Amino acid sequence: MLNLSEFFKAAGDPTRQRILNLLIHYPAFNVNDLCHILNEPQSKISRHLSILRNSRWLVFKRRDKWVYYRLNPDLNQNLLDVLSKIFKDYLEFEADLKNAQTYV
């Protein structure tokens, strides 16, 4: 059963918001890609991905030696649309999307 408090709490962190924004616009990323795009260390990105995964924002799939993360397909599309509209006004998120173009 989904704990709504934990679900929305997970989305409250700025780094996790940046990850969610990227995954709203692109299908999937691995930890290494996210580290480069967000210019953050692997340990930090992995910790945030774990929180998002445990809160059911993300799902993952292993391909060869990499684990790729994507938005949970069970998420409500209206929720994702609202987040996308909120996130579009943040310049940092716009820069992240530009950085991500070289990884897709």
C-alpha positions in Angstrom: 0.0 0.0 0.0 1.3 3.5 -0.9 2.1 5.8 2.0 1.1 9.2 0.6 3.1 11.0 3.2 6.3 9.2 2.4 5.6 9.4 -1.4 5.3 13.2 -1.3 8.1 13.6 1.3 10.4 11.9 -1.2 9.7 14.5 -3.8 10.5 17.3 -1.4 14.3 17.3 -1.8 15.8 19.5 -4.5 18.1 16.8 -5.8 15.3 14.3 -6.1 13.2 17.0 -7.8 16.0 17.4 -10.4 16.0 13.6 -10.9 12.3 13.5 -11.3 12.3 16.4 -13.8 14.9 14.6 -15.9 12.8 11.4 -15.9 9.6 13.3 -16.8 11.4 14.4 -20.0 13.6 11.4 -20.8 12.8 7.7 -20.6 15.6 6.4 -18.4 19.0 7.1 -16.9 21.6 5.1 -15.1 23.5 6.4 -12.0 26.6 7.3 -14.0 24.6 9.5 -16.4 22.8 11.2 -13.6 26.1 11.9 -11.8 27.4 13.7 -14.9 24.2 15.5 -15.7 23.7 16.8 -12.2 27.4 17.2 -11.3 27.0 15.3 -8.1 28.9 12.3 -6.6 27.7 8.8 -7.1 27.0 8.2 -3.5 24.6 11.1 -3.3 22.8 10.2 -6.5 22.5 6.5 -5.4 21.0 7.5 -2.1 18.4 9.8 -3.7 17.5 7.1 -6.2 17.0 4.6 -3.4 14.6 7.0 -1.6 12.7 7.6 -4.8 12.5 3.9 -5.6 11.4 3.0 -2.1 8.7 5.7 -2.3 7.5 4.2 -5.5 8.4 7.2 -7.7 10.8 5.1 -9.7 11.3 1.6 -11.0 14.5 0.1 -12.3 15.8 -2.4 -14.8 19.2 -4.0 -15.1 20.8 -4.0 -18.5 24.3 -5.7 -18.6 26.3 -4.0 -15.8 24.1 -0.9 -15.6 20.8 -0.3 -13.7 18.5 2.1 -15.4 15.9 4.1 -13.6 12.6 5.4 -14.9 9.4 6.8 -13.6 7.0 4.3 -12.2 4.5 3.6 -15.0 1.7 3.4 -12.4 2.1 7.1 -11.6 -0.8 9.3 -12.4 -0.2 11.2 -15.6 -2.0 14.3 -14.2 0.5 14.4 -11.3 3.4 14.2 -13.7 1.9 17.0 -15.8 1.5 19.3 -12.8 5.1 18.5 -11.7 6.3 19.3 -15.2 4.6 22.7 -15.2 6.0 23.5 -11.8 9.5 22.5 -12.7 9.7 24.4 -16.0 10.1 27.7 -14.2 13.4 26.7 -12.5 16.5 27.6 -14.5 18.6 24.9 -12.8 16.1 22.3 -14.1 16.4 23.8 -17.6 20.2 23.5 -17.5 19.8 19.8 -16.4 17.7 19.1 -19.4 20.3 20.6 -21.7 23.1 18.6 -20.0 21.0 15.4 -20.4 20.8 15.8 -24.2 24.3 14.3 -24.6 23.3 11.2 -22.6 20.2 10.1 -24.5 
